[in-house]
Amino acid sequence: MPSWLSTRWRLLTLICLATVAIAMGTCALYEPRADHRFFGGLDGLALVDAIYLALSLFTLNDVGPSPAPLLLQVARFAAATVTFSTLLMAFFTVMRGNPDAAKARKLQDHAVIVGTGPEALRLAVRHAQLGNRPVWVGDVDVTDTEAARAAGVTLPGPSSDAALRAILAGAKSVTVTAPSDTEAVGLAREIDHHADAPLILLLDSSDLASQLLADQALNILPVPRLAVVAREAVAANPPIREAACPAPIVVGDGELAAEIVRQIARGWQEYGAPQRIHCVGSELSWVDAVEAEVEGLADLRRRPAPATPRGALTACRGLIDGWTRPNADKVASTGPAIIVAIEDDARALSVARGLQCGLPTARVSVVVESAGTWTELLGTLDSSAMVSTEELLAEPDQLGKDRAALLRVQLSTSLATWSSISRSVFGDYLDGRDAAPDEGEDLADRLTERLLGPVAGSDFALDRVLGAGGLARTDEDTVEAMPLLDPGQLHRMAAELLAVVDGLVPTFLTERDRWAWGVEFSQWLPVACARAGWGLEWPHATPVLPAADMEEFAVALHAAYLVTSEQTGNATGSDLAHVQWPGLSEEDKASNRSSARAVTVKLASLGLDWRSASSPVDPWRPDADTLTWLGEAEHRRWARHQVAHGRRHRHVRGWADLAESTRRYDTDAVLAHFSHLADLRIDVFDPAEDR
C-alpha cells in the first residue's frame, strides 16, 4: 500500500474513532432536567454540558458516574485510543522529520538541483518530466513548493551537512543555480566535496566559467548562460548554408547579441577573408565591446535602426539590396540568416514577425525568454524559429553537454556529410562510389569514438592529432584568428589522424587519397574545436603566407583562369571567361580564395613543405602523373565548393567524365599555385630530400 494511502487511512480511522467517542460519550453523559425541556423535549443546556464532558474524555479526565455504564466505558477507551494514537503519530513525525528528507537520502541515480528561484524550479520540473527523480535542495518559497510538489519533485528542506552528503551520494547529476554568480559559486564550493557527479554550475560570466573550467582540481562543469544560448541560436540559424546568401545579420541591443557575433566570428572564420557580419539596432554600443575581440576574424558593419518592425525591416532590406545576387540559372540563392536578440521579448517578436513577413527568403530566428508563452499568443510565428532561454537552460541534456560532447556533435555531423562532397574514407561523390548511408553514418560514429577516446598522456586521441601540428586545446573562451597551418604541420597531423583511425579506412582508397582525406580533415579540426567552445594555442611564428597576401593570391589564380579560358577558347563556356576581378560576384571571389587556402592541403598531401626564402626561387614543378592527380584534387575541391554554395554547374562531375580541355583549367590552376608561391618567395621542398 502506498505511503500516502496508509497515512490517509490512519487519519480516517482516528476521525471515525473520535466521532464514535464523542457520540457515545454525549449519550452516556446526557442528563435532561424535567423543567428545562425545549426543542421537542430536549434539554439544550444539558446537551451542551454532555458534549463538553464528552470532549474532555480526550484529555483522559474522569467524568461521569462511577462505576461507569458500558456506553461511557466504550467512549472512554475510544477517546483514549485517539489521544494516544495522535501523540504517537506526532512523536514519530518529529523524530523522522520531513518525509521528503528521508526519501531524498535513500534515492540513487537521481538528479539534484541546488539553489533558489524560477530557474531552479524549471530545472526541477523538467527533471521530473524526464523521470530523473529530482531532489531540490534550497530555501524554496511557498509558491514554488506547491508547483514543485505537484510535479513530483522531492523537497528535503534545510539539510544538515550529513544529510546533504547523503542526498548527493549516488546522484547522477547535480546542478547549481542562483540569482548571482557569487551566490552560485558559494553554493558550489559548499557541496563540491560531497558530490560524486560533476557539478553543473550555471553562471552569467563567461570569463568566470573559463577560469573555473581551467581549475582541474574542481569537480565543476561551469555553464555560461549567454554562451549556451548564443551557440544554440547560431546552430539553429547558421550564417552559411548550401546556397549563396548575403552576410549574416544580428539585430540586437545587448550582451546576448554581442555573444552571438562572437560565436559566428569564431566558428565561421576563414583565413585571409574576415566574415562580414551586419549589426543592426537602435543602440550599438555592444558592437564596440565585441569589435576588438573579433578583429581579423570578422568585418562588423553597423547599421543604426529603430528597434521596431518597420525600422529593422528597412535596415535589413537595404543590406540585402546592396548584395550582388548571383545568376539564378547557375546558382541557388537564399536570403541571409537574421538572428534577433533584443532583450524585450515583445519587441523582439514583433521585429522578427515583421522581418519574416517582409523578407520571405530570409531565415529569421529570435531569442525569447519563453517560446511556449509566445507561441500560444502568436501562433502564426514559426515556433522552430524561436530559441527559448528558459527552455534551453532548463534542459538537462543541453546543460550536461561539456565541450567534448559539443565537439562530438561537430565531428559526427562533418564526418557523416563528408561522403557527399569529397573523396574520403566514406567514398567518392564524383565517381559514385559512396558507401550506403547507414554504413557512412556508422563509420562516422566509429571515427568519432576513436578521436574522442582516451589515449596515454592525453584526454583524447584528438589531442595527439592537434599536438602533431603544434596545436593544443585550451579552456580559455577566447576569440582569436586561427593560423593557416603549414603543409608540414598538416602532414604530421594527418599521419597521426590516420594512425588513430587505422583499420577503419576502406581499402578501395589509394594511398594518396587516404592522405588527401587525412590532410583535409586535419585542416578542419581546429574549426570544429572553435565551434565547440575550445580555444587553441600554437607557436605564434611569422606565417610563411600572411593573411594579407591571400587576396593577392586569389586575384592571381583568377588571372590564370582568364589565360586558360583564352588559350582553350573558353572550353567550359563560362560567362566569367573575360570578367576581371573587380567584376566578379562575392561568391566567385570566395571560390578563388578557397582555392588559394587549399594550396597547403595539396602540398601536405604530397608530403611537401614550404619556407620563406630571402632570394627569388623557381616554382616547384610536379611530374605529369602528380600534376594529373593534383588537377583531380583541385577539381574535387572546386566541385565541393560549388555544391556547398548552391551552384548548379554542369561540370560538377567525375574527373573521368571531363574533356581534356576542361581538365586543363584544374591543372593550370595547380601550376598557378606554385608560380605565385615562387613570386612570393616561398620555397616548396620535400623534407625527405632536404635532410
Residue pairs with C-beta under 8 A, 6 or more apart in sequence:
3 99
10 85
10 89
14 82
14 85
14 86
17 78
17 81
17 82
17 85
18 58
18 78
18 79
18 82
20 74
20 75
20 78
21 54
21 57
21 58
21 75
21 76
21 78
21 79
21 82
22 51
22 54
22 55
22 75
23 54
24 54
24 71
24 72
24 74
24 75
24 78
25 50
25 53
25 54
25 55
25 57
25 72
25 75
25 76
25 79
26 47
26 50
26 51
26 54
27 50
27 71
28 64
28 68
28 69
28 71
28 72
28 75
29 49
29 50
29 53
29 54
29 63
29 64
29 72
30 43
30 46
30 47
30 50
31 46
31 50
32 42
32 43
32 46
33 43
33 46
36 43
36 44
36 45
36 46
37 43
38 44
53 63
53 64
54 75
54 79
56 63
57 63
57 75
57 76
57 79
57 80
58 79
58 82
58 83
59 83
60 79
60 80
60 83
64 72
65 72
68 76
96 102
98 155
98 156
98 157
100 154
100 155
100 156
100 157
101 156
101 157
101 159
101 163
103 154
103 156
104 110
104 135
104 137
104 154
104 156
104 166
104 167
105 156
105 163
105 166
105 167
107 133
107 135
107 154
107 167
107 170
107 171
108 170
109 133
109 170
109 171
109 172
110 132
110 133
110 134
110 135
110 170
110 171
110 172
111 127
111 132
111 133
111 134
111 135
111 171
111 172
111 173
111 174
111 175
111 396
112 134
112 135
112 136
112 137
112 167
112 168
112 171
112 173
112 174
112 175
112 195
113 120
113 123
113 124
113 127
113 134
113 135
113 136
113 137
113 138
113 175
113 177
114 120
114 137
114 138
114 174
114 175
114 176
114 177
114 187
114 191
115 138
115 175
115 176
115 177
115 178
115 184
115 187
116 138
116 139
116 140
116 141
116 178
116 179
117 177
117 178
117 179
118 144
119 177
119 202
119 390
119 393
119 394
120 136
120 138
120 144
120 177
121 136
121 144
121 147
121 148
122 390
122 393
122 394
123 134
123 175
123 177
123 393
123 394
123 396
124 134
124 136
124 148
124 151
124 153
125 147
125 148
125 151
125 153
125 394
126 394
126 395
126 396
127 133
127 134
127 153
127 396
128 134
128 151
128 152
128 153
129 151
130 396
132 172
132 173
132 396
133 154
134 153
134 154
135 153
135 154
135 155
135 156
135 167
135 171
136 148
136 153
136 154
136 155
137 156
137 159
137 164
137 167
139 158
140 148
140 155
140 157
145 155
148 155
149 155
156 163
156 167
159 167
164 191
164 194
165 194
168 174
168 191
168 194
168 195
168 196
169 194
169 196
170 196
171 195
171 196
171 197
172 197
173 197
173 200
173 396
173 400
174 191
174 195
174 197
174 198
174 199
174 200
175 199
175 200
175 201
175 202
175 396
175 399
176 184
176 187
176 188
176 191
176 199
176 200
176 201
176 202
177 184
177 202
178 184
178 186
178 187
180 204
181 203
181 204
181 205
181 208
184 201
184 202
184 203
185 201
185 203
185 208
185 212
188 199
188 201
188 220
191 199
192 199
192 218
192 219
192 220
195 219
198 219
198 220
198 221
199 219
199 220
199 221
200 221
200 223
200 399
200 400
201 209
201 212
201 220
201 221
201 222
201 223
202 223
202 225
202 393
202 399
203 209
203 212
203 222
203 223
203 224
203 225
204 224
204 225
204 226
205 224
206 224
206 226
206 227
206 259
206 477
207 477
208 222
208 224
209 222
209 223
209 224
209 227
209 477
210 222
210 475
210 476
210 477
212 218
212 220
212 222
213 220
213 221
213 222
213 475
214 474
214 475
214 476
221 400
221 402
223 399
224 477
225 389
225 393
226 255
226 256
226 259
227 259
227 263
227 477
227 533
228 392
228 393
228 398
228 399
229 256
229 259
229 367
229 387
229 389
229 392
229 393
230 256
230 259
230 260
230 262
230 263
231 263
231 406
231 533
232 387
232 392
232 398
233 260
233 263
233 339
233 341
233 365
233 367
233 387
234 260
234 263
234 264
234 267
234 339
236 365
236 384
236 385
236 387
237 337
237 338
237 339
237 363
237 364
237 365
237 385
238 268
238 337
239 247
239 248
239 264
239 268
239 275
239 277
239 336
239 337
240 268
241 334
241 337
241 363
242 332
242 643
242 644
242 645
242 646
243 331
243 332
243 333
243 334
243 645
243 646
244 325
244 326
244 331
244 332
244 333
244 334
244 587
244 645
244 646
244 647
245 333
245 334
245 335
245 336
245 337
246 319
246 320
246 323
246 335
246 336
247 275
247 276
247 277
247 278
247 301
247 319
247 323
247 336
248 264
248 275
248 277
248 278
248 336
248 337
248 338
248 339
249 277
249 278
249 279
249 280
249 316
249 319
249 336
249 337
249 338
249 339
250 257
250 260
250 261
250 264
250 277
250 278
250 279
250 280
250 338
250 339
250 341
251 257
251 280
251 281
251 307
251 312
251 316
251 338
251 339
251 340
251 341
251 342
251 351
251 355
252 258
252 260
252 279
252 280
252 281
252 286
252 339
252 340
252 341
252 342
253 281
253 282
253 283
253 286
253 307
253 341
253 342
253 343
254 286
254 341
254 343
255 286
256 341
256 343
256 367
257 279
257 281
257 286
257 341
257 342
258 286
258 287
258 289
258 290
260 339
260 341
261 277
261 279
261 287
261 290
261 294
261 298
261 300
262 290
262 293
262 294
262 479
264 275
264 277
264 298
265 275
265 277
265 293
265 294
265 297
265 298
265 479
266 294
266 297
266 479
266 530
266 531
267 527
267 530
267 531
268 275
269 275
269 297
269 298
269 481
269 482
269 527
269 530
270 593
270 597
271 481
271 482
271 483
271 484
271 547
271 550
271 597
272 484
272 547
272 548
272 549
272 550
272 551
272 553
272 593
272 596
272 597
273 550
273 551
273 590
273 593
274 296
274 297
274 298
274 299
275 297
275 298
275 299
276 298
276 299
276 301
277 298
277 299
277 300
277 301
278 301
278 303
278 316
278 319
278 336
279 286
279 287
279 300
279 301
279 302
279 303
280 303
280 304
280 305
280 312
280 315
280 316
280 319
281 304
281 305
281 307
281 342
282 304
282 305
282 306
282 307
282 311
284 302
284 304
287 300
287 302
290 300
291 300
293 479
294 300
294 479
296 481
296 547
297 479
297 480
297 481
301 319
303 315
303 318
303 319
304 315
305 311
305 312
305 314
305 315
306 312
307 342
307 347
307 351
308 347
308 350
308 351
308 354
309 350
309 351
309 353
309 354
309 355
309 358
310 354
312 340
312 351
312 354
312 355
313 354
313 355
313 358
313 359
316 336
316 338
316 355
316 359
316 362
317 358
317 359
319 336
320 335
320 336
320 359
320 362
323 336
323 586
324 585
324 586
325 333
326 333
326 585
326 587
326 588
327 575
330 647
330 648
330 649
331 587
331 645
331 646
331 647
331 648
332 646
332 647
332 648
333 646
334 361
334 362
334 363
334 646
335 359
335 360
335 361
335 362
335 363
336 362
336 363
337 362
337 363
337 365
338 355
338 359
338 362
338 363
338 364
338 365
339 365
339 366
339 367
340 348
340 351
340 352
340 355
340 364
340 365
340 366
340 367
341 348
341 366
341 367
342 348
342 351
345 368
345 369
345 370
345 374
348 366
348 367
348 368
349 366
349 368
349 374
349 378
349 381
351 366
352 364
352 365
352 366
352 381
352 385
353 378
353 380
353 381
355 362
355 364
356 362
356 364
356 381
356 382
356 385
364 385
365 385
365 386
365 387
366 385
366 386
366 387
367 386
367 387
367 389
368 374
368 386
368 387
368 388
368 389
369 388
369 389
369 390
370 388
370 390
370 391
371 383
371 386
371 387
371 388
371 391
372 388
372 391
374 381
374 386
375 381
375 383
375 386
392 398
393 399
403 475
403 532
403 533
403 534
404 452
404 459
404 460
404 532
406 531
406 532
406 533
407 452
407 462
407 528
407 529
407 532
407 534
408 448
408 452
409 532
410 528
410 531
410 532
411 444
411 447
411 448
411 451
411 452
411 528
412 444
412 445
412 448
414 521
414 524
414 528
415 426
415 443
415 444
415 447
415 448
416 440
416 441
416 444
418 424
418 425
418 426
418 444
418 517
418 521
419 426
419 427
419 429
419 434
419 435
419 440
420 429
420 434
420 643
421 429
421 639
421 640
421 643
421 644
422 428
422 429
422 517
422 520
422 636
422 637
422 640
423 429
423 430
423 431
423 509
423 513
423 516
423 517
423 636
424 517
424 520
424 521
425 443
425 447
425 501
425 504
425 505
425 506
425 509
425 514
425 517
426 434
426 435
426 440
426 443
426 444
426 506
427 433
427 434
427 435
427 440
427 506
428 434
428 654
429 639
430 635
430 636
430 639
430 652
430 653
430 654
430 655
431 654
431 655
431 656
432 654
433 508
434 440
435 443
435 506
443 504
446 504
447 501
447 504
450 461
450 500
450 501
450 504
451 460
451 461
451 462
451 465
451 497
451 500
451 501
452 460
452 461
452 462
453 460
453 461
454 460
454 461
455 461
455 463
455 464
457 464
458 464
458 467
461 500
462 473
462 525
463 472
463 473
464 496
464 500
465 493
465 496
465 497
465 500
465 522
465 525
466 472
466 473
466 493
466 525
466 526
466 529
466 536
467 496
468 489
468 492
468 493
468 495
468 496
469 485
469 489
469 490
469 492
469 493
469 522
469 538
470 489
470 538
470 539
471 489
471 526
471 536
471 537
471 538
472 536
472 537
472 538
473 529
473 534
473 535
473 536
474 534
474 535
474 536
474 537
475 534
475 535
476 535
477 533
477 535
478 535
480 535
480 536
481 547
482 526
482 527
482 530
482 536
483 538
483 543
484 543
484 545
484 547
484 597
484 600
485 493
485 522
485 523
485 526
485 600
486 544
486 600
486 609
486 610
487 600
487 603
487 604
487 608
487 609
487 610
488 604
488 609
488 610
488 687
489 604
490 519
490 522
490 523
490 600
490 601
490 604
491 515
491 519
491 604
491 607
491 609
493 518
493 519
493 522
493 525
494 515
494 518
494 519
494 521
494 522
494 604
495 518
497 518
497 521
497 522
498 505
498 514
498 515
498 518
505 514
509 517
512 605
512 606
512 629
515 604
515 605
515 607
516 601
516 605
516 633
519 601
519 604
519 605
520 601
523 600
523 601
526 536
529 536
530 536
542 612
544 610
544 611
544 612
544 682
545 553
545 599
545 600
545 610
545 677
545 680
545 682
549 680
550 593
550 596
550 597
551 593
553 596
553 599
553 676
553 680
554 589
554 592
554 593
554 595
554 596
555 581
555 592
556 672
556 675
556 676
556 679
557 592
557 595
557 596
557 669
557 672
557 673
557 676
558 581
558 584
558 592
559 581
560 668
560 669
560 671
560 672
560 675
561 576
561 592
561 665
561 668
561 669
562 577
562 578
562 580
563 668
564 664
564 665
564 668
564 669
565 571
565 572
565 574
565 576
565 577
565 578
565 665
566 577
568 661
568 664
568 665
570 577
571 659
571 661
571 662
571 664
571 665
572 651
572 662
572 665
576 584
576 588
581 589
584 592
587 645
587 647
590 641
590 645
591 638
591 641
591 642
591 645
594 637
594 641
595 634
595 637
595 638
595 669
595 673
596 673
598 634
598 637
599 673
599 677
600 610
601 633
601 637
602 630
602 633
602 634
602 670
602 673
603 609
603 610
603 684
605 633
606 622
606 626
606 630
607 686
607 687
607 688
608 620
608 684
608 685
608 686
608 687
609 684
609 685
609 686
609 687
610 677
610 682
610 683
610 684
610 685
611 682
611 683
611 685
612 681
612 682
612 683
613 681
613 682
613 683
614 681
615 681
616 678
616 681
617 678
617 681
617 682
617 683
618 678
619 671
619 674
619 675
619 677
619 678
619 684
620 674
620 677
620 678
620 684
620 685
621 674
622 630
622 670
622 674
627 667
627 670
627 671
628 667
630 667
630 670
631 655
631 663
631 666
631 667
631 669
631 670
632 655
632 666
634 666
634 667
634 669
634 670
635 655
635 658
635 663
635 666
636 655
638 666
639 649
639 651
639 652
639 653
642 649
642 652
643 652
651 658
651 662
655 663
674 684
677 684
